[in-house]
Amino acid sequence: MGNMDSAELMTPVDVIVVGSGIAGLFLAHRCASAGLKVALVTKKAISTSSTNWAQGGIAGVLNPNDSGALATHVTDTIASGAGLCNEEVVHSVVAEAADRIRDLEKHGVRFDKGEDGEYDKAREGGHSDRRILHSKDATGAEIERALTKRAKDEMDSDFSINENWMAIDLILREYGNPSAGICGIWCLSPAGNVHTLPARAIVLATGGAGHLHRATTNPAIATGDGVGMAYRAGADIKDMEFIQFHPTSLAISDTKPFLITEAMRGHGAILMTKSNYSDWKITDEGANPENFSYMKDYSPLGSLGTRDIVARATDTELKRSGDRNVILVTEHLDATDLRHHFPMIANHLSSHGISLGPDPIPVVPAAHYMVGGIAVDEIGRALVNGVKMSGLYAIGEVACTGLHGANRLASNSLLET
Ligand SMILES: Cc1cc2nc3c(=O)[nH]c(=O)nc-3n(C[C@H](O)[C@H](O)[C@H](O)COP(=O)(O)OP(=O)(O)OC[C@H]3O[C@@H](n4cnc5c(N)ncnc54)[C@H](O)[C@@H]3O)c2cc1C
């Protein structure tokens, strides 16, 4: 880590929060409400985040007394994590889900409800039950909208939001001694000057690292900055070998990454190879498309297997066939109903000449979620050689809490943050 002697000194704060996705915004607001002096630092416009792109929703059991439903959420999370989850963390996150979802609603987030006033719960891969709250197919944008508004409403002399400011490194309290902790950050102003921002606590909420991969579903901000800064400062980094690949990223060359949410498979869409699709098309009308999907050979849940299994199966099939993509089939489903549930995706596909419902959708796996990250304890404190590192915290996708084990269960990320 360099020693940036010429950096301009800024007024010290109690807490620096780096990042303005769900994790950063939620925490910054909490700290400001508790009377702390907070500086939120975010490298692009406030809403530029993976959170803003999240589609499917947030998983959670809303009745804290429904022990059966809580138990299956725990079991599904552990099964998806391939046995490597920290079970204590899983139990605590699942148990707290109802309260945290209500917190989001108090911040103004609106989840879809049916005509009966009950939540319209969706299902995604690896879930044995319908437990995903959503806001059509743009849940993250709804969360980001509400949290951004709330944060901007609360801005004052003790709560600053610094857009287009990029954190570049953590400042060690004692040069060369990570165990002495962190006392601030160096950051780059929009004008390109380095500034020193001192603080009692620094919270990294910088999201994932999808752009380390050629094909990703992530926005351009996902470049692993938080892990890089923490690593350079000597913090423990964990499980970076676990990168989740999402099976259904839209496969149209030369376009920006675009995800087709797993909720569409929860709604009945089926994955097929091109050859599966041809076989299905020449059979009698009404033949069950699931019987033609390669996924029946890989998972008892078929196209709704967990992401690791579906992505690996798809990769195997693509290597075997030499095809560039597989196909997500929706033509056996009611097109009007599909467009009602997935309006954002329908519009996006339509801009590429694909009609949701009648047309096959070309998809491939793409890097989606950083399962590992900065090792933290149960309250988000970063560790150095397994011991608390004073002054440094990590939350959201950049943190490795052990909730996800080797593979995150769909819609458990927004919940964790
Ligand atoms: C297309 C897509 C769909 C998804 N769908 C779902 C879903 O349905 N359900 C679910 O649970 N999860 C979903 N996920 C995952 C989920 O959205 C993310 O894991 C979660 O939103 C991460 O939140 P975060 O606050 O940790 O990070 P982010 O929302 O990514 O925010 C990171 C912030 O840090 C800032 N930042 C980064 N580096 C720096 C730096 N050096 N200096 C200053 N600021 C910096 C960024 O600009 C950004 O504001 C999806 C992800 C994607 C990409």
PDBQT file of the ligand as one rigid body, heavy atoms in Angstrom, charges set to zero:
ROOT
HETATM    1  C1  LIG A 501     -28.468  -9.019 -13.083  1.00  0.00    +0.000 C 
HETATM    2  C2  LIG A 501     -28.486  -9.400 -11.632  1.00  0.00    +0.000 A 
HETATM    3  C3  LIG A 501     -29.642  -9.935 -11.071  1.00  0.00    +0.000 A 
HETATM    4  C4  LIG A 501     -29.673 -10.300  -9.721  1.00  0.00    +0.000 A 
HETATM    5  N1  LIG A 501     -30.846 -10.767  -9.177  1.00  0.00    +0.000 NA
HETATM    6  C5  LIG A 501     -30.890 -11.038  -7.841  1.00  0.00    +0.000 A 
HETATM    7  C6  LIG A 501     -32.121 -11.414  -7.216  1.00  0.00    +0.000 A 
HETATM    8  O1  LIG A 501     -33.175 -11.464  -7.845  1.00  0.00    +0.000 OA
HETATM    9  N2  LIG A 501     -32.106 -11.700  -5.886  1.00  0.00    +0.000 N 
HETATM   10  C7  LIG A 501     -30.962 -11.645  -5.129  1.00  0.00    +0.000 A 
HETATM   11  O2  LIG A 501     -31.009 -11.923  -3.922  1.00  0.00    +0.000 OA
HETATM   12  N3  LIG A 501     -29.793 -11.264  -5.703  1.00  0.00    +0.000 NA
HETATM   13  C8  LIG A 501     -29.741 -10.952  -7.017  1.00  0.00    +0.000 A 
HETATM   14  N4  LIG A 501     -28.552 -10.555  -7.585  1.00  0.00    +0.000 N 
HETATM   15  C9  LIG A 501     -27.393 -10.376  -6.711  1.00  0.00    +0.000 C 
HETATM   16  C10 LIG A 501     -27.605  -9.100  -5.900  1.00  0.00    +0.000 C 
HETATM   17  O3  LIG A 501     -28.206  -8.118  -6.712  1.00  0.00    +0.000 OA
HETATM   18  C11 LIG A 501     -26.290  -8.563  -5.379  1.00  0.00    +0.000 C 
HETATM   19  O4  LIG A 501     -25.552  -9.590  -4.774  1.00  0.00    +0.000 OA
HETATM   20  C12 LIG A 501     -26.559  -7.475  -4.339  1.00  0.00    +0.000 C 
HETATM   21  O5  LIG A 501     -27.415  -6.498  -4.887  1.00  0.00    +0.000 OA
HETATM   22  C13 LIG A 501     -25.246  -6.868  -3.910  1.00  0.00    +0.000 C 
HETATM   23  O6  LIG A 501     -25.526  -5.723  -3.162  1.00  0.00    +0.000 OA
HETATM   24  P1  LIG A 501     -24.315  -4.888  -2.586  1.00  0.00    +0.000 P 
HETATM   25  O7  LIG A 501     -24.923  -3.698  -1.929  1.00  0.00    +0.000 OA
HETATM   26  O8  LIG A 501     -23.432  -5.764  -1.805  1.00  0.00    +0.000 OA
HETATM   27  O9  LIG A 501     -23.466  -4.456  -3.889  1.00  0.00    +0.000 OA
HETATM   28  P2  LIG A 501     -23.898  -3.601  -5.162  1.00  0.00    +0.000 P 
HETATM   29  O10 LIG A 501     -25.358  -3.457  -5.257  1.00  0.00    +0.000 OA
HETATM   30  O11 LIG A 501     -23.183  -4.159  -6.338  1.00  0.00    +0.000 OA
HETATM   31  O12 LIG A 501     -23.280  -2.175  -4.846  1.00  0.00    +0.000 OA
HETATM   32  C14 LIG A 501     -21.884  -1.989  -4.838  1.00  0.00    +0.000 C 
HETATM   33  C15 LIG A 501     -21.623  -0.498  -4.748  1.00  0.00    +0.000 C 
HETATM   34  O13 LIG A 501     -20.252  -0.257  -4.487  1.00  0.00    +0.000 OA
HETATM   35  C16 LIG A 501     -19.777   0.783  -5.337  1.00  0.00    +0.000 C 
HETATM   36  N5  LIG A 501     -18.328   0.628  -5.459  1.00  0.00    +0.000 N 
HETATM   37  C17 LIG A 501     -17.631  -0.452  -5.904  1.00  0.00    +0.000 A 
HETATM   38  N6  LIG A 501     -16.306  -0.205  -5.836  1.00  0.00    +0.000 NA
HETATM   39  C18 LIG A 501     -16.171   1.048  -5.321  1.00  0.00    +0.000 A 
HETATM   40  C19 LIG A 501     -15.052   1.874  -5.024  1.00  0.00    +0.000 A 
HETATM   41  N7  LIG A 501     -13.795   1.478  -5.254  1.00  0.00    +0.000 N 
HETATM   42  N8  LIG A 501     -15.273   3.104  -4.507  1.00  0.00    +0.000 NA
HETATM   43  C20 LIG A 501     -16.539   3.554  -4.296  1.00  0.00    +0.000 A 
HETATM   44  N9  LIG A 501     -17.636   2.813  -4.584  1.00  0.00    +0.000 NA
HETATM   45  C21 LIG A 501     -17.453   1.581  -5.079  1.00  0.00    +0.000 A 
HETATM   46  C22 LIG A 501     -20.570   0.568  -6.610  1.00  0.00    +0.000 C 
HETATM   47  O14 LIG A 501     -20.536   1.695  -7.445  1.00  0.00    +0.000 OA
HETATM   48  C23 LIG A 501     -21.948   0.264  -6.016  1.00  0.00    +0.000 C 
HETATM   49  O15 LIG A 501     -22.599   1.457  -5.651  1.00  0.00    +0.000 OA
HETATM   50  C24 LIG A 501     -28.506 -10.166  -8.927  1.00  0.00    +0.000 A 
HETATM   51  C25 LIG A 501     -27.345  -9.634  -9.487  1.00  0.00    +0.000 A 
HETATM   52  C26 LIG A 501     -27.328  -9.241 -10.824  1.00  0.00    +0.000 A 
HETATM   53  C27 LIG A 501     -26.082  -8.660 -11.402  1.00  0.00    +0.000 C 
ENDROOT
TORSDOF 0
